[in-house]
Amino acid sequence: MNPISWDRLFGFQHAFDQPATVLLLGIVLSVLVLAPLAILFADRLKSLEERQRTELWLRWRSWLVLVVLMAAPVLLGAFWTMLAVTVLSLLCYREFARATGLFREKFTSLLVVLGILLVGFAVLDNWYQLFVALFPLTVAALAGFQVVLDRPAGYIQRVALGILAFALFGSALGHLGYLANDEHYRAVVLLVLVAVELNDVAAFVSGKLFGRRKLCPNTSPNKTVAGALGAVLVTTLFVTLVGRLAFAGNPLESWAKLAVLGFLISVVGQLGDLVLSSIKRDLGLKDMGASIPGHGGLLDRFDSLILVAPAVFHFVWYFGGFGLQQPICIFSGARS
C-alpha cells in the first residue's frame, strides 16, 4: 500500500486539517452543551410535561453517545469510517430482518449479508466498477439462487424483501462509506451527517410552531407541510453556507450548486423518513427496535441517511467526483 492510501485510511493526525471539520464539530458540541440548558429553561417555564421532560433528557444522553460513535471513526481515518458504515449497514439489516420476519429465511439473509460485506470491500478497495456492479449481481443472486431451495411458495416475498434490504442497507447506505475515498472526506461526511440531523430537528420545530396541514397523515401523522418547508429552508441555508468550506477547491463550491445540494438533502432525507414510516405502518410497528434509548432502533435514527447518501454521492460525483486522484483497487490490485 502506498503512503497516500495509508495516510487517508489511517492518518488520524490529519483529522483537523480542514477548517470545515473544526467548524462542524464545534457546531455539534455547542448544540450538545446548549441543549440541556434549553431543557432546563423550558422546564422552568412549566412548558414541559413529565413525560416530555424525561424523553428529552433520555434523547440528550443518547446523543452524547451517538455523536462519539459517529464522529470518532470519521476523525480516526477512512478505514474506520468505512468499517463503521458497514457495521451500521449490517445492524440496520438485522433490525429490518427481525421486523419483517426475513431473518427466518437463512439463505436469503446469507446472500444479503454477503452482498453488504462485498460492498464494504469494494468501498475499502476504492474499486468503483465493482461497487456499481454489486447491485445487479446481488439482485441476480437473490433471484437466481433461490430456486435451489425448490420452494416456489413464498418465492416472490423472499426475493422482494431480500432485494429491498440490500438496496437500502447495502447499495444505498454503502455510498456513505464511499465518500471516504476522497482526500478531504472528513468535512463532506460530517456535513452530510449534521445536515441530515439538522433537517430532522428543523422539521420537528417548524411543525410544532407553524404546523397545521398534515403532510402524509396515514404514513406519519405528526409530519406537517410547514415542518417540511421549514426543514427545506433551514437545511438548504446551512449546506449553502457551510458547504463553501467543506467543498473548498471543488467545482461544487458555487452558491447555486450548494443550494441545490442542500435542497436535495432536505427533500430526500424527509422521503427516507417517510419510507421507513411506511414500512412500520405496514408492519404495524411504532419503532423498528429499542437499541437507542429515546429514539427507538438504529433504523429509526438513521432512516433519512439511507436515501441521502446515494443522492449526495452522485450529485457530487457528477460535478467533481470523489477521490479521482486517489489510488484505486488498493488491496485487490484488480485495476491500475
N, C-alpha and C positions, 0 to 999 in steps of 0.2 A: 504494500500500500504506500502510495507516495505521500509526502509531507502535507500536501494541500488537503487531501481527503482525510488524513489523520487529524489535522487541525480542526476541520469542520466537524468531524464526528465526535471528537473527544476534547476539543480545545476549550475547556471551561474558562480558561484565563481570558478569553475574548468576550465573555458574557456581557460586559457593559461597554463594549467599544462603540456601539451605536447610541446616539442621543435619544432616539425614539424608544429604545428599550428602557432606558433610565426613566424617561417621561411616563411611559405606560405603567411601569412598576410603581412609580410614585403616585400615579392616579389611583391605582388599585389599593395601595397601602393607606392612602388618605381616606378612601371610602371606608375601609375596614376600621379606621380609627374614629371616623365621624359617625358611623352607623350606630354604635351603642349610645352615643350622645343624643342622636335623634330619637332613639327608642325611649331613653330616659326623659327627654323633653316632652314627647307625646304622652308618656305615662303620667308625667306631672300635670299635664293639661286635662287629664282624665278622659282622653280621647281613645284609649285602648281598652278593650275588654280583656279579661283574664286569659282567655284562650288565645287572642291575638298577641298579647304580650309574650306568652310562653312560646308561641310559634316563632315570633320574630327573634327571640333570644336563641332558640334552637337553630334557626336558619343561620344566624350570625356565627355561632360556634362552628357550624358545619362549613361555612365559607372559609373560616380560618384554616381548616384542614385542606379544603379543596384548592385554595389558592396556592398553598405549598406544593400539593401534588401536581398541579397544573404548571406552575412556574419553574419548579426545580428541574425537571427534565429539559425544558427549553433552554435554561441557562447553562446546564452542565454540558450540553453538546447535542449534535444532530442525532447521534446514535440513540441516546436516551429519549429524545423526542419521538423518534420513530418507534422505539420499543414501547413507550407509553401509549402511543396511538394504537399499536397492535394489541396490547393488553386490553385497552378500552374497547376495541372492536370485539374481542372475544367475550368480554364481560357483558357487553350490550347484547351480543347474540345469545348468551346464556339466559339473560332476562327474557328476551323475545321467545326463545325456545320453550322456556318454562311456562310463559303466559299463554302461548298458542298450543302447547302440547307437542310441539315438534321434537322436543327432547326424547320422546318415546321412539322416534324414528332414528335409531342409532346410525344407520348407514348414511342417511341424508345429512345428519348432523356432522358426521365424519367428513363428508365431502365439503360442507360449508366451512368447517374449521380448517381443513387443508387449504381451501381457497383463500381464506383470510391470512393464513401463515405465508402462503406464496406471495400474496400482495405485499405483506410485510418485508419479505426477502427482496422483491423487485424494487420496492422503495429504498431499502438499505443499499442495494446494489446500484442504484441510480440507473436502472435499466427500464427506460420509458416504454420501449416496444413491448416488453413482457408485461409491464404494468397495464397497458392498454389491452393486450391480448387476453389477459386473465379473465376479463368479464365474459366474453363469448365462450371461451374454453370451459369455464366453470359452469356456465349455463348448460352447455352441451353435455358436460359430465353429469350434472344433476338430472338432466332429462334422459340421457342415454343409459347410464349405468344402473338406473332404477329398474330397468327391465330384467336384470339378472336376478332380482328378488322374486320374479314371477308372481307378483301381487297386483293385478290390474285394479282391484278395489282400492280406492283412495289414492291412485296414482297422481291424478291432477292436483289434489290438495297437497300431497307431499312435495311434489316438484315445485308447485307455485310458491309455497311457503319457503322452501329452500332457496329459490331464486330471489324472492323478495328479501330474505335475510341477507344473502350475500350481496345483493345490490346495495342495500343500505349500510351494512356494517363492514363489508369487505371492500367493495369498489368505491362507494361514495365516501365513507369515512377515511378510507386509505389515502385520499387526496390530501388530507390534513398532514399526514406524515410526509408526503412527497414534497410539501412546501419546504421541508428541512434540507432539501438538496440544494437550496440556494445559499450562496455565500453569506448573505445577510438575512437569513431566515428568521432569526430571533424576533426582530421587530415586526415582521409580517405575521408570524404565528401569534404573537402577543396581541397585535392589533385585531386580528380576527377573533380571538378568544374574548377580549374585552368588549369589542363591538357587539358580539352576539349576546353577551350578558347584559350590556347596556340596553340593547334592543328589548330584551325581556322586561327590564326594570322600567324603561320608558313607556312601554305598552301598558304595564300594570298601573303606573302612576297616572298617566293620561286617561286611562279608562276610569279610574276611581274619581278623578277630578271632573272630567267632562263627558264621560260615557253615558249615553242614553240608548242609542240604537245598537242592537246586538249584531255582531259580525257573522257568526255561524252558530246560532243558538242550539241547534241539535248536536253539533260536534263539540263545541266548547262554550257553554252558557255564559261564562264570565268575560269572554272577549267582546270588545265593542269596536265599532268603527272609529270612534275618537281615539281609542287606545292604539289601534293600528296606525292611524295617521300620525299620532304623536310619536310613535316609535320610528316611523319613516323619517320624520323631520329631525329628531334628535340623533339618530344613528347616521343619517346622511351628513349632517353637520359635523359630527365627531370624526368620521372617517375622512371627510374632506380636509379638515384642519390637521389632524394628527398624521394622516397618510402622507402628507408632504414630507415629513421626517422619515417615516418608515420606508417610503419608496424614493428617497433622495437618489438622484442619478439614474433613475429608471424612467423609461418612456411613460410610465403611468403617473408620473409626478404632477401632471397638469390638473388644475382645479376641476375641469369638466369631467375628466375620466375618473377622478377620485369621487366626485359627487355621484356618478353612475354606480361606482363600486359600492358606496355607502347605501344607496337606494337598493341595490341588488341584495346586499347582506340583510337589510331590514325585511324586505319582502320575502325572500327565500327563507330567512330564519323563521318568520311567522308561519310560512307554509309548512316548514318542518315540524313546528309545534302542533299545527293542526293535523298533520299526517299521523303523529303519534296519538293525538286525541281521538282521531277516527278509529285507529286500531284499538284503543282502550274501550271506546264506546261499543265497538263491535263485539269485543270480548266481555263486556260488562264489568270492566275493572276501573277503579279510581286511580291507582298507581301501578306501574309496571314492576315495582319492587319496594324494598324498605331499607336499602343499603345506605342511604344518606338521610340522617335524621332531619326532618323538616322539609325535605324535598321529594321523598319517595325513592325511586330507584335511579340508577345511572341514566337510563333512557329518559326518565322524566326531567333530568337535569341537562342532558346533552342532546336532546332531540333536535333542536334548531341547528346545531353544528353539523349534523349528518348531511343535510342538504346544502348548507352554506359552504362546506369545504370544497366540493367539486365546482360549485358556481364561482367561488373566488379563484380557485386554481386555473380554470380555463379562461376566465376573464383576463387575469394577469398574464397567462401564457400567451394569449392572443396578441397582447401589446408588447410584452417584453420577455416572456419566457421565464423559466426557473432553472437556475444552475446550469445555463447553457455552456459556461466556461469551465464547469467542474468535470473532473474525470468521470466516465461512465463505466458500468459493469465492473465496479471496484473489486468485488470478490469473485464473480463468475469468470471474468475475462472473456465473456462471450463476444463482445464487440469492442472496438478500439476507436 
